[in-house]
Amino acid sequence: MLTLRSNLILTSQDLPLTVYTVGTERQPPITRLHGFSAKQVLLTLNGHGQFRCLGEDKWDILAPGSLLFIPDSLPHEYMPQGTSPWHVGYVTYLEKEPGISTGLGYEHDCLYFEPQDTKRIYALIEKIWQHSGPDYDRWVTAETMFALLMEMNRQTQPKHVDAQKRPIHYRDKVVDRATRFIHDHLQREITVAELATYVGYSTKQLLRLFVNVYGTTPLQYLLRVRMQTAATLLEQHPSMPIQEVAALVGMEPVYFSRIFKKINGTSPSGYRLGGK
């Protein structure tokens, strides 16, 4: 067992992040009404635990090898499931300024997933522990903590992971990436297959996620964005030819005019003249 080590007294203000506590333990039941003051990473070593945010009815089951990220100040509770001991490895850390975790995909929601390589995760936690407490090295612990976050991020990427086993938070990010691609490439011919390949999902999975998040398909979303963008171009650039507007939103002029009229009740030229 790696007994608790803390670097609280030695917290550095000149590093972007600082390890607060690290260790392994037989986890007792804990309820935090106001959350924890630092961000937490928990790796289930053996046994089973259960976790939920306060106010929720559903418990997430933490099986051996599962990893849990808990943001700071989020009220929550966790405890062993059943009568068997629940052993965990953990590390908590503080950020000098918000942003590092957000940039890596860890924002204000809990993130639960099953990493592909738990040995690598544990090795990084162990290295942080070795350089904490009486042997504290702020540079090594900060560097290794960042490596741990990067490793967690890498192990949640689409490759080799069943979409249904990915965290909900990550699946939302997939839809965000797809919509960003759409907005950045309106002038291109975009297919659902191309979008699915870009985000690492099958076409069927991406369709389902889009409907869950936006209540529409990717192509319907694309058409809506194209029409909204075209309307803005017509309003803000009164001298821009209709053919150029169509090209900028990735559509053939005749088809563009027909669809625009169908959606807006007037032709692009009529819209520009005030028939909107």
N, C-alpha and C positions, 0 to 999 in steps of 0.2 A: 504493500500500500504506500502511496505517496501522501504523507501527512500534509495537512494544510500549510501552505506557505503564502505569506502576504508581503506586498511591497508598498503598503499604504503610506508608511512614514517617508518612504523614499520616492514617492511619486514625482516624476519629472515633468516640468512645465514646458520644456523645450523640445519634447518629442510629440509627434502627432497622436500617438496612443501609448498607454502604459498598462502593463498587466497589474491587476489588483490582487486577485487570489488565484491559486492553482493547486490541484491535488487530486486524489481519489478518495472515495469514502463509501461506506455503507449508508446510503441516503435515507434519512428519516423523513417523515411527513413534514412539509413546510407550506405555510400559507402566508403570502406577502400581500397585505391589504393595499400597500402603496408601491408595490413592485420592489425591485432591487436597485441600488444606486449605480450599478455598472451593468454593462451588457454581459450576458452569460452564454457560454457554450457548454452543453452537457452531452457526454458520450456514454451511452449505456454499455457497461462492460459485461455484466451478466445479471440474471433476474429480469423482472419486468417492472416498469413504473407506469404511472398514469399522470397526465398533465392536462390542465385547462386554464384558460383565462377566467378570472373571477366574473361571475355573472352568466357564464355559459353553462349549458346543461351537458354538452358532450365532452367526454374525456378522450384525449389522444393516448393511445397505448404505446409505450416506449419499449420496444423489444431489444434484445441484445444486438449491438451493432448500430443502433439508431442514433441519430444526432439531432439535438434540439438547440436552436438559437432563440434566446429570449431578449428582447430590447430592454433597456433600462426604464425604470419607472412604470412598468406595465404590471398592474395587479394580477397575480396568478397564484396557483397552488399546484404542488405535485407531491406524490407519495408512492410507496411501493404498491404494486398490484398483488393482491393475495397475501399469503403469509411468508413467502420466500423472500430472502434479502434482495435488495436492489442495490447493486454496486455501480457507481458512475465515476467517470473521470470528468473534471470540470476545469474551466479557466474563465475568469471574468476580467474585463478590461474597461478602461476609461478612454474617452477621446478628448483631446485638447479642444477641438472644435468639431461640431457635427459635420459629417460628409464622407469620411472614409468608408464606414460600413454601408452607407447609402449607395455610394459609388460601386460597391461590390454586390449590391442586390439585397442587403440586409437593412430594411428600413424600420417601420414602426410596427411590423407584424411579426409574430412568431413564425419560425421556419423549422419544419420537421421533415427529415428525409433519412433514407438509408444509404450511406456512402458506399461506394464500390470498394474502397480500400481502407478499412478501419485501422489496420496496422499503421498506416501512414499518419492517420489522424492522431492516434495514440502516441506515436513517436514524437510528434510535434508538441503535444501536451507535456510529455515527459521531458523534452528538452527545455521547455519553458520552466518547468518545475526545477530542473537542475540548476538553472541560473536565476532562481528567485530566492527570497528569504535571506538566509545568512550568506549565500553566494550570489547575491543579486548583481546582475549585469544588465543595466537598463537598455543598452544597445542590442544585446543578443535577444533579450525577451521581447522587445518591440519588433525586431526583425522577424523573429520566429512567430509571434502573434500574427503579424501581417501575412506571413507564409501560410499559417493555418487558415486564415480567412480566404486567401487565394485558393488553397487546396479545397476548402469547402465549396467555393464557387465553381471550381473546375469539376468537382464530382457531382454537381447538380446540372451540368450541361447535358444536352440532349443525347449525345452519343452513348450508345449501349444502355440507355435507361428507358424502361417502359414508361410511356406518357402517363399512364394512370398512377404510377408510383411517384411521379414528380410532385413536389409540394405545390399546393394551390397558389401560393405566392409566386412561384416560378412560372406556373402556367399562365398567370395574368401577365407576367413579363413577356412571355412569348407573344401574346396578342399585341402588347405594346410595340414589340419589335416589328411585327407584321404591319401594323398601322403606320409606323414610322417609315418603313420601306415604301408603302403606298404613297404617303405624302411626299417623299423625296423623289419618287420616280413616276409622277403622274403622266409625264409625256411619253412614257414607254408602254408597250403592250405588256400587260401583267396578267398572268394566269394564276389560278389557285395552286397548281402544281409547282410553279416557280416560287410562290410565297412559302409553301409547305417545305420545299427544299431549303430555302433560305433560313427558316427557323428550326429545321431539324425535326419536323413532325410529318406524319402522313397527311395526305389531303383530307381524308375522313376525319382525323383528329383535329386538324385546324378548323375545319368547318364547324365541328361541334363546339370548340372553344369560342369561336367568333359568335356563334348564336347565343352561347351562354353569357358572354360579356356584353355584346352589343344588340342582341336580338335580331341579327341580320347576318347574311353570308358575306364573305370577303368581297365578292364581286359586286354585291349590292352596296356595300360600304364604299368600294372604289368608285362606283357610279355616282353615289351621293356626294363624295368629296370632289369629284370632277365637276359636277354641276354647280356646287357651291363656289368652287374656285373660278369657274367660268363666269358666274354671275358677278363675282367681285372684280374680275378683269374687265367685264363690260361696263361696270359702274365707274371704275377708277381710270380706265384708259379708253375714252370715247372715240379716239381716232384709230384704235387698233382694229385691223381687219378681222372679220369673223373667222376667216380661214386660219389666221394666226392664233386666235383664241382657241380654236379647235385643236390645233397642233400642240399648243402648250399644255392641254389637258389630255393629250394622247388619243384623240379621236379624229376620224375622217369627217370632213366638213358637212357633208350631206347627212350622215348618220348623227353627227353632233346636233345639227339644227333640229332634226326630227325628235330626238330624245329630249332636247332642251324644251321644245314646245310642249311635248307630252307632259313633262314634269311641272313646268312653270305656267302653262296656259297661254304662252305667247312665244313668238320666235325670238332668237337672240337679238336681232335688230329692233324688234318691237319692245323688248325688255329694255334695251339701251335708250329708247325714246320715251320711256316712262310707262310702259305697259305692264310693269311688274306688279 
